[in-house]
Structures are given as structure tokens and as C-alpha cells.
């Protein structure tokens, strides 16, 4: 079966335009973020002299560094190290909740949802482009990579499905331009009944029925509007409205941003997508000249060897993509698209497998092995209540048969299930605070170890909805891991 071959020059141009469009849309929308009213933009207001700093891009620069360091064999456990090293000062919403959970010892995907009101927010859908760019024309792979990313802070929530959707759409946009086909492929990668899928389908239906932009926007607000401006379903629908109703690049961005709510995110995502579809020729200079070529980091992204300008970001992205290239998609002097390409693009096995993973679990890496503890519930263990937990061990993505032992804290009872390998029954006594379950897996003379935190009820009394973690009064970063920490 002949691979999909992307011409390097053509691909590089689209990657550059992706990042340029990301800066343009984010800079257009940033001054209006949070307003739940209709805007009337036709151009930047105010007109910038450089791109505004935006977490939409910054987190992807951290993942780019991770990919450069770790290569293709990444797992959800790898994200923890890079989040902790470069992003733990972010105090907002799901970012702050993720950092709080990581600091308490939780691992993803458990870290992504436990005591996290914001799993349905926009923090992960806005960082989908890196997966599309390193897995171009391979939407199911891009969606599977996006699952790992979103498991950090949106596990099981609408934000997870949103990132998988956009990663697939943007990956496909390297070889397909038709919006409806792109949307159908994106929807194929996520649960059909999730609110992201329903809101996107509603936006498409309104456009197909000839409903004008303003009434369509109002219908989305009525059906999917949420009190939190970053709630993902409404904002995904707004991005699609801008895409479908706009007449050209600038009008599409303005229509998305003019819907209001999380405007820097809707503008940045659509700008990146339009950049991939149309390349640099599709971005008018009147839109690109004001933001220029620089990359401007947010102050909460620290200790990172980030690209200084779009050319460097593009070159580093392309280098990672070529290093990670699979047999399905490759690079050459010219683009060659096989006759069965559309059918390949609609394949969903990797995305469905990713979406079906247990979020009531935690993943740790020890060398080549990934050790997953399936908690069988949340991380809170009740005294005297027996919990069945199970352990899975993988090497290079494939499950392996290993001898698994689990050691519980002193005075706890832990016994192996004789009918199922890797399954254990754990009963805690009265205890307070955090404890750990320690796992050892042995195979062919090699031994792997990991430990997983569990909490007593007194340590997890909940966290109020719509409230952020505590901020430093000086730098406004997450208290305890802020810019003043030195």
C-alpha cells in the first residue's frame, strides 16, 4: 500500500502558516476574552506591533521540547516531567488544578479530572496543532497523541474530546481543504454523543439550513451557552461558525471572535487551521505584518529553550515530524496522494482505542516499562472498605506478561486475586493523609517499580466549583510554584 507522501516544501509552508495563523487569531481575540456579547471587529483593535503572549501556543512549545528529547516513544507519564518543569506556575482553571494534583502525587490521567471542575474547558483543545503538525495526514494518530496531552488536565471531559477533534481536523487539513469533510473526520475520532460533537453538528446544521450568522450564534448560546466563558462546547461551535460563515481569512477570524466568550482561543484555533489549509499564500499581509515573526512567551512559561521566531519553530516542528514519520505518511520532493486516501483518513482505530482508556487510572514510567494502576474508582480509599485494583505493564506500547507484586502500607491488608493476574484486593485501616501503593513488575530478569498515591477521606474534602487555586500576591502565579519561588 503506497504511503501518503507530502512534498517537504509544501508541508513546511503549511506548518509555518499554522503557527503564523495561531499568533494572528490569538492576538485578534485576546483583548475581548471573556465578554459574553457580540463583538463587531473587522480588523485588529488595537492594532499590535507583535503577537500577544498566549498559553495557546506556549504549552505546545513545551511539548515540542518533549518530543525533541523523547522521540516517538512518548507516553502520558512523560508529560508530567515537562509540565512540572515549565508550566507549574500557571494558576488558571484546569492548569492550576492539574498542577495541584501533580504536586499531591497524582499521575495522569487521574490528575486530569480529580477535584477538577474545569475538565470541560478550553485548555487542551487550544494546544492541538502540535499533534497535527507532527502527524500530518494521519488524523487518528494525531487524535491519539492529543488524548495523552489532554489526559493531564481534562481527562474524560469535553476538553479531551475537543483536543482530539481539532488535532484530527488540522492533521487532515494538510491534504484536504473541504470544511465538511474535515469536520466529519474530526467527529469520527470522538464519542458521537459528547457535547463537543453535538455542538459542532448544530453549528454545521445551522449553516446548511441557511440560518444567518447572528441568529445562528444566538441559537448556539441558547443551546450550549455556559456560565463559564471557557466552556468548550460553545466555543467549538463559535469556531465552526466563523469558519463556515466567513467570506475570507480575515472575515472568518472576525466572525469567530465576534461570537464572544473565549475569543483568543477561538481565533487562535481557527487561524491555525486556516493557515494549514491555505498556506502562507492564504494569509493576507495586512493580517500577518502587524504580528510579525517573533514568538512572545507568557511569563508563566519558564526555563524553556523556546523558539525565538516562527522560522525556528517551523524548522523544529518539521524535524520532529520527519523523525516520527510512520509508514502511513512520509515526506518527499512532491506530494503524492493515493487513490484510497479518503478511506484511510476516516480510519479511527487509534483514536477509539485512546478514547476508551481508563481515566480512573495512573501511569508511571520506569525505563522502557509503563506501569498503570487502575484504581477502580477515585484515589480516596475508605477505611475498612476493600477496593479491587489492577496493574498493567507495557513495553513500547505493547502489554507484556510480567510477575506483578503490590505492597500496601503497614497495617493495610493486600492480597492477590488468584483468578486474575495483576489484580489485588486492598483494605485500608483508619488512616490520615496520603499513603502509597508500591508496585513491582518482573520479567526476564528485569524489574520495574512504581508507586501510586492514595488519599484518606480527610485529605480530600473537595474543591469549590469555579474557584481557582491560590495565587501568589506578588507575581499572580500559582502559590508555591510561582515566579517568586527562588
TAWOBEL-V540999 format. One record per backbone hydrogen bond with DSSP energy under -0.5 kcal/mol. NH is the residue of the N-H (numbers start at 1). CO is the residue of the C=O. E is the energy in kcal/mol with one decimal. If there is no record, write none. Layout:
BEGIN
nh=NH co=CO e=E
nh=NH co=CO e=E
END
This chain:
BEGIN
nh=4 co=328 e=-2.4
nh=5 co=3 e=-0.5
nh=5 co=336 e=-2.8
nh=6 co=4 e=-0.5
nh=6 co=330 e=-2.6
nh=7 co=5 e=-0.5
nh=8 co=332 e=-2.7
nh=11 co=7 e=-3.0
nh=12 co=8 e=-3.0
nh=13 co=9 e=-1.9
nh=14 co=10 e=-1.7
nh=15 co=11 e=-2.3
nh=16 co=12 e=-2.5
nh=17 co=13 e=-2.4
nh=18 co=14 e=-2.1
nh=19 co=15 e=-2.1
nh=20 co=16 e=-2.5
nh=21 co=17 e=-3.0
nh=22 co=18 e=-2.1
nh=23 co=19 e=-2.0
nh=24 co=20 e=-2.4
nh=25 co=21 e=-2.8
nh=26 co=22 e=-2.2
nh=27 co=23 e=-2.2
nh=28 co=24 e=-2.3
nh=29 co=25 e=-2.1
nh=30 co=26 e=-2.0
nh=31 co=27 e=-0.6
nh=32 co=29 e=-1.8
nh=33 co=30 e=-1.5
nh=34 co=261 e=-2.9
nh=35 co=32 e=-1.6
nh=39 co=258 e=-2.0
nh=45 co=46 e=-0.6
nh=51 co=291 e=-1.0
nh=54 co=296 e=-0.6
nh=57 co=54 e=-1.3
nh=58 co=54 e=-2.0
nh=59 co=55 e=-1.7
nh=60 co=57 e=-0.6
nh=61 co=57 e=-1.4
nh=61 co=58 e=-0.5
nh=62 co=58 e=-1.4
nh=63 co=59 e=-1.8
nh=64 co=60 e=-2.2
nh=65 co=61 e=-1.8
nh=66 co=62 e=-2.1
nh=67 co=63 e=-2.6
nh=68 co=64 e=-2.3
nh=69 co=65 e=-2.1
nh=70 co=66 e=-3.1
nh=71 co=67 e=-2.2
nh=73 co=70 e=-0.6
nh=74 co=72 e=-1.9
nh=78 co=75 e=-1.4
nh=79 co=75 e=-0.7
nh=79 co=76 e=-0.6
nh=80 co=76 e=-0.5
nh=80 co=77 e=-0.8
nh=81 co=77 e=-0.7
nh=82 co=78 e=-1.1
nh=83 co=79 e=-2.6
nh=84 co=80 e=-2.7
nh=85 co=81 e=-1.8
nh=86 co=82 e=-1.8
nh=87 co=83 e=-2.7
nh=88 co=83 e=-0.7
nh=89 co=300 e=-0.5
nh=90 co=87 e=-1.8
nh=95 co=92 e=-1.4
nh=96 co=92 e=-1.7
nh=97 co=93 e=-2.1
nh=98 co=94 e=-2.5
nh=99 co=95 e=-2.4
nh=100 co=96 e=-2.3
nh=101 co=97 e=-2.4
nh=102 co=98 e=-2.8
nh=103 co=99 e=-2.4
nh=104 co=100 e=-1.2
nh=105 co=102 e=-1.5
nh=106 co=101 e=-2.2
nh=110 co=107 e=-0.6
nh=110 co=361 e=-1.6
nh=111 co=107 e=-1.5
nh=112 co=109 e=-1.6
nh=113 co=110 e=-1.3
nh=114 co=110 e=-2.0
nh=116 co=113 e=-1.8
nh=117 co=115 e=-0.5
nh=119 co=116 e=-0.9
nh=120 co=117 e=-0.5
nh=121 co=118 e=-1.9
nh=122 co=230 e=-0.6
nh=126 co=122 e=-1.5
nh=127 co=124 e=-2.1
nh=128 co=125 e=-0.9
nh=131 co=128 e=-0.7
nh=132 co=128 e=-1.4
nh=133 co=129 e=-2.8
nh=134 co=130 e=-1.8
nh=135 co=131 e=-1.0
nh=136 co=133 e=-0.5
nh=137 co=171 e=-2.4
nh=138 co=135 e=-1.3
nh=141 co=138 e=-0.5
nh=142 co=138 e=-2.3
nh=143 co=139 e=-2.5
nh=144 co=140 e=-1.9
nh=145 co=141 e=-2.3
nh=146 co=142 e=-2.2
nh=147 co=143 e=-1.7
nh=148 co=144 e=-1.3
nh=149 co=145 e=-1.7
nh=150 co=146 e=-2.8
nh=151 co=147 e=-1.7
nh=152 co=149 e=-1.6
nh=153 co=150 e=-0.8
nh=154 co=150 e=-2.7
nh=157 co=154 e=-2.7
nh=159 co=119 e=-2.0
nh=160 co=154 e=-0.7
nh=160 co=157 e=-0.8
nh=161 co=157 e=-1.3
nh=162 co=158 e=-2.5
nh=163 co=159 e=-2.1
nh=164 co=160 e=-2.1
nh=165 co=161 e=-2.3
nh=166 co=162 e=-2.4
nh=167 co=163 e=-2.4
nh=168 co=164 e=-1.9
nh=169 co=165 e=-2.4
nh=170 co=166 e=-3.0
nh=171 co=167 e=-2.1
nh=172 co=168 e=-2.3
nh=173 co=169 e=-1.7
nh=174 co=171 e=-1.2
nh=175 co=172 e=-2.4
nh=176 co=172 e=-1.7
nh=182 co=178 e=-2.3
nh=183 co=179 e=-2.7
nh=184 co=180 e=-2.5
nh=185 co=181 e=-2.2
nh=186 co=182 e=-2.4
nh=187 co=183 e=-2.7
nh=188 co=184 e=-1.7
nh=189 co=185 e=-0.6
nh=189 co=186 e=-1.1
nh=190 co=187 e=-1.3
nh=194 co=191 e=-1.5
nh=198 co=194 e=-2.0
nh=199 co=195 e=-2.7
nh=200 co=196 e=-2.5
nh=201 co=197 e=-2.4
nh=202 co=198 e=-2.0
nh=203 co=199 e=-2.1
nh=204 co=200 e=-2.3
nh=205 co=201 e=-2.6
nh=206 co=202 e=-2.5
nh=207 co=203 e=-1.8
nh=208 co=204 e=-2.5
nh=209 co=205 e=-1.9
nh=210 co=207 e=-1.4
nh=211 co=206 e=-2.0
nh=216 co=212 e=-2.4
nh=217 co=213 e=-2.7
nh=218 co=214 e=-2.2
nh=219 co=215 e=-2.4
nh=220 co=216 e=-2.2
nh=221 co=217 e=-2.1
nh=222 co=218 e=-2.5
nh=223 co=219 e=-2.5
nh=224 co=220 e=-3.4
nh=225 co=220 e=-0.6
nh=225 co=221 e=-1.6
nh=229 co=227 e=-0.6
nh=231 co=228 e=-1.9
nh=232 co=120 e=-3.4
nh=235 co=231 e=-1.1
nh=236 co=232 e=-2.5
nh=237 co=233 e=-2.1
nh=238 co=234 e=-2.0
nh=239 co=235 e=-2.1
nh=240 co=236 e=-2.1
nh=241 co=237 e=-2.5
nh=242 co=238 e=-2.4
nh=243 co=239 e=-2.1
nh=244 co=240 e=-2.8
nh=245 co=241 e=-2.8
nh=246 co=242 e=-1.6
nh=252 co=248 e=-3.1
nh=253 co=249 e=-2.1
nh=254 co=250 e=-2.5
nh=255 co=251 e=-2.4
nh=256 co=252 e=-1.9
nh=257 co=253 e=-2.6
nh=258 co=254 e=-3.0
nh=259 co=255 e=-0.5
nh=259 co=256 e=-1.0
nh=260 co=257 e=-1.9
nh=261 co=35 e=-3.3
nh=262 co=229 e=-0.7
nh=263 co=261 e=-2.1
nh=266 co=262 e=-2.2
nh=267 co=263 e=-2.1
nh=268 co=25 e=-0.5
nh=268 co=264 e=-2.0
nh=269 co=265 e=-2.5
nh=270 co=266 e=-2.0
nh=271 co=267 e=-2.5
nh=272 co=268 e=-2.2
nh=273 co=269 e=-2.3
nh=274 co=270 e=-2.8
nh=275 co=271 e=-1.9
nh=276 co=272 e=-2.1
nh=277 co=273 e=-2.4
nh=278 co=274 e=-2.7
nh=279 co=275 e=-2.2
nh=282 co=278 e=-0.7
nh=282 co=279 e=-1.1
nh=283 co=280 e=-1.4
nh=284 co=282 e=-0.7
nh=287 co=284 e=-1.5
nh=288 co=284 e=-1.7
nh=289 co=285 e=-3.0
nh=291 co=288 e=-0.6
nh=292 co=288 e=-1.9
nh=295 co=308 e=-1.8
nh=297 co=295 e=-0.6
nh=301 co=298 e=-1.8
nh=302 co=86 e=-1.6
nh=302 co=300 e=-0.8
nh=306 co=304 e=-1.9
nh=310 co=293 e=-2.3
nh=313 co=309 e=-2.2
nh=314 co=310 e=-2.8
nh=315 co=311 e=-2.4
nh=316 co=312 e=-2.4
nh=317 co=313 e=-2.3
nh=318 co=314 e=-2.8
nh=319 co=315 e=-2.1
nh=320 co=316 e=-1.9
nh=321 co=317 e=-2.5
nh=322 co=318 e=-2.5
nh=323 co=319 e=-1.8
nh=324 co=320 e=-2.0
nh=325 co=321 e=-0.6
nh=325 co=322 e=-0.5
nh=330 co=4 e=-2.8
nh=332 co=6 e=-2.2
nh=336 co=5 e=-2.6
nh=338 co=336 e=-0.6
nh=341 co=338 e=-1.6
nh=344 co=340 e=-1.8
nh=345 co=341 e=-2.5
nh=346 co=342 e=-1.3
nh=347 co=344 e=-1.6
nh=352 co=348 e=-3.1
nh=353 co=349 e=-2.4
nh=354 co=350 e=-2.1
nh=355 co=351 e=-2.8
nh=356 co=352 e=-1.5
nh=357 co=354 e=-1.7
nh=361 co=359 e=-0.8
nh=362 co=373 e=-1.7
nh=363 co=108 e=-2.1
nh=364 co=371 e=-2.5
nh=366 co=369 e=-2.6
nh=369 co=366 e=-1.9
nh=370 co=394 e=-2.7
nh=371 co=364 e=-3.1
nh=371 co=369 e=-0.5
nh=372 co=370 e=-0.6
nh=372 co=392 e=-2.9
nh=373 co=362 e=-2.4
nh=374 co=372 e=-0.6
nh=374 co=390 e=-3.2
nh=375 co=360 e=-1.7
nh=375 co=373 e=-0.8
nh=376 co=360 e=-0.7
nh=381 co=379 e=-0.6
nh=381 co=455 e=-2.4
nh=384 co=428 e=-3.2
nh=385 co=382 e=-2.2
nh=386 co=384 e=-0.6
nh=387 co=426 e=-3.1
nh=389 co=387 e=-0.6
nh=389 co=424 e=-2.6
nh=390 co=374 e=-1.6
nh=391 co=422 e=-2.5
nh=392 co=372 e=-2.3
nh=394 co=370 e=-2.2
nh=395 co=398 e=-2.7
nh=396 co=368 e=-1.0
nh=398 co=395 e=-2.1
nh=400 co=393 e=-2.3
nh=402 co=400 e=-0.8
nh=403 co=442 e=-2.6
nh=404 co=402 e=-0.6
nh=405 co=440 e=-2.8
nh=407 co=438 e=-3.2
nh=408 co=406 e=-0.5
nh=412 co=409 e=-2.0
nh=413 co=427 e=-2.6
nh=415 co=425 e=-2.1
nh=417 co=423 e=-3.2
nh=418 co=416 e=-0.7
nh=420 co=417 e=-1.2
nh=423 co=420 e=-1.6
nh=424 co=389 e=-3.1
nh=425 co=415 e=-3.1
nh=426 co=387 e=-2.9
nh=426 co=424 e=-0.5
nh=427 co=413 e=-3.0
nh=428 co=385 e=-0.6
nh=435 co=454 e=-2.7
nh=437 co=452 e=-2.7
nh=438 co=407 e=-2.7
nh=438 co=436 e=-0.5
nh=439 co=450 e=-3.4
nh=440 co=405 e=-2.5
nh=441 co=448 e=-2.8
nh=442 co=403 e=-2.5
nh=443 co=446 e=-2.6
nh=446 co=443 e=-2.4
nh=448 co=441 e=-3.1
nh=450 co=439 e=-2.0
nh=452 co=437 e=-2.4
nh=453 co=105 e=-0.6
nh=454 co=435 e=-2.8
nh=455 co=379 e=-3.0
nh=456 co=433 e=-2.0
nh=459 co=456 e=-1.4
nh=460 co=456 e=-0.6
nh=460 co=457 e=-0.9
nh=467 co=464 e=-1.1
nh=469 co=91 e=-0.8
nh=472 co=477 e=-3.2
nh=476 co=472 e=-1.6
nh=478 co=89 e=-2.7
nh=479 co=470 e=-2.7
nh=481 co=478 e=-2.2
nh=485 co=482 e=-1.5
END
